[in-house]
Amino acid sequence: MSKIRITKVRSEINRPKNQKRTLKALGLRKMGQVVEHEDTPNILGMINKVKHLVSVETI
C-alpha cells in the first residue's frame, strides 16, 4: 500500500466532538503538524470526515 502525508491546516475550535476525536485518532494535535499513514480504507474514512481541516498528499 502507498503512504499518505496528512497536514493539519485548520483549527478544531468550534468543531463537533466527533471531528476533534478523529483528528486525535489521526495523531494531529498542533497546527501545521504532519503525520504519515498507510493508505487504508479506515484512514481514508477518517480523512473524509475532517477533509476541511487537513491537507492530504500521496507519498
Buried (B, 14 or more C-beta within 10 A) or exposed (E): EEEBEBBBEEEBEEBEEEBBBBBEEBEBEEEEBEBEBEBEEEBEEBBEBBEEBBEBEEE
